[in-house]
């Protein structure tokens, strides 16, 4: 598996791989591209790992000298359909056409090039998405629309918010209504949005949901308030996740507001709810 190869090479740790896998599943892009988009790996590191995984040599296409005459061997429509670029023609016992293409190398693409070029052997080399896009533009004039950064979809608002993750739908609605009455904006978020939450955001989530997402390996830059059993084990599990606050009952309005106020004091809001001072289930967790 690509992730295991990157782990063995020391390119990523398990927390970083977890983030890449979340991006991979949510945005539906290959894992390697997800890791590059998240800034965890470079395209070169992913390409070398894919080369190991597939047993196909990688090529630094940006350093290759492209030969326009070879473009006649692969029509523009085939090049665009399969994102495949001719590299060189080699004469051995028979002609070998070397081509660059994205991972995973498509047998269908190689068969199509073999059939249309008339060359008895086509040898694949893996190249990065960026280098292939540039080469297709140079050789064929093929221009691709720029991709939107993944983070743009994950940050619909620059304004800090209370982020609800992993709650049953009814609980999310009730919590949102309670907090809206006190002027707090809430938003139900996906796992990827949890990872991209900023330092001024607060994530509220049940214990099991966050344990499943973080698996004890990752830490969020945002503040985290956890809902769990108010016993010694519950507090310890919350601390292991890096939680800053604890909720024994997320639908108790007074306790919910107290947990939030400890992390984000209400500046101009007028909150009339009386908050009991001795309710330890809401106390801020150390660290």
Steps between C-alpha positions, in 0.01 A plus 500: 500500500620850419445620857711220645783572255500868601501397868795265446691775318438738789325748271184506713398397850174325580322821600592663167394189311168510685443858381586398143256210514222727627565741210519204258158366602320834533628674187530177297851553369786246503683473831825634355329812368319546834830492689652756262195730532528486877866603478611175667707367208656635185398368160850355463471302826161358401628418151796302634269308735261423213797383296588253777139391535441437129849391398511767227782752465420862579620785280566864581301614199575867562869422431436302182550653158166468323516416129213654298548249217405216736163667559402371154510145640233573763204714383383783720173330591684189629754713685224699669278200575775302673730790600785328323811666355761351260853514641733337250527229238763236566634245254578161652424171333176682421378855546398602851292811561550640849207696640418689820160459664337536842472227761358246494631417152200413284524183290223644284711812436806298403293278267348809336845656443640172369214463253497857371879554488576165336790446739532139617604595853394791721686543828331707776661744743311669783488879509345755735168669423663843486771390256249320277274806486795716394622249240154459345477877466842522334459210258131519420374837622266318739400730782329369811286712735677584823388290796354673801708446815333244726519735796273752328212252515575429864485863613170658395548783747805673644298583812572274796218259572387225730541178304278201575645163400376145543166576670169332411298736276239577766768584757676730252177688433420542870854617584493747210169646616621543857822671392325718238283648775821626661647639178735215416539382140522122464578278207486122454831396344667207329817325624715699254356827629583392855864452402503843331336687788705798615627604843201730555245227426346268757409142410230329707482124456411174675789297640464203264480717189828676579677185611405343167624803307824571684585148621719652770762614245395840366442832669274781386599866484147590612368473854312176569206442734418134554177335614544184705434329830593724792719248677876460535530295184293750301724790602814301423375409154411863433846614611662239274321665207629844601155626603477842665151451638261223603123459464309254713171594331510693168132596526533664843493866397680635806783247482534537123538877530744471787729272297500745210542812715815358657659481154329801341373753755188683381634848422193697390243225541257531787453149636235490768533133583616444853795262496564297815860542615533155650417295188833322454385300198557817293841594644775578256732206456874566561718542193 
